[in-house]
Amino acid sequence: MEKDIYLIYDDTFNGFLTAVYAAFEGDLKISGIQGHKLQQKGLFADNRNIITNLELAKKVWYGVSNLNSVAMKTIYFAFLSESEDIPFLLFKYIKKIVAKNTFIHTDLPEGSIQRIYHLAELVSKKKNKIEAAQKFNLSKDGVLYGVLSPEYHMLPLVSKHFRSVFKDRCWLLYDSQRNYGLYYNLKNVQLISFDRKELYDMMGCSSLITRPIGNKDQTIWNSFFTKASIQKLVSDRIQTHDLHSKKRIYERNREAV
């Protein structure tokens, strides 16, 4: 029996675009595109790991953008919804866009297209809400900081807005759900991540580490940042992280756009 082919990427948008390139380039009849966290396991799954390649990701991004720039923005926003079924739906959608200019056959129901647009719209509304209402506090060393735990992956979308609003201030925006944040140092944005267990131990909340992430986490993070010297924390993290972990965190958020 022929195994179902699943392309496994590193959960980044560039990884997804690289997987799309691999499917087209290899003319693969795939059964799914999935992030590492959700990959299929079993006797009849042919999992093929895709190594993220920024140049190949750019080829897909610009190639589809040239055919339909509006749709590409929709694809990006829908991807950030992190819905389990969205990567494969987006692959089919891209295939449909390309099919209008080639002889490639695609079978994507109208309902699936509507789902993509619906998810993109939800993400867009959340982006606007965060940009309008995100609260910032002041750390011990005078750095503005905000903590959020959104349903969708929002930091890549709101970075530009806050760089413009607080262009003369250092600030940190931390996503406690995904355990990483953006730190603006007046010149550029750095990606920073803290050990959640280490933080909980430090704050005397180690018994809560196994609880689902929620509002209580935001309270703990807020309390931590209020008392902290954020600039020193960021400096220490950058100096002590080994090259591999820094690259992994960086690649998770660096996009083709």
Disulfide bonds with the S-S distance in Angstrom:
none
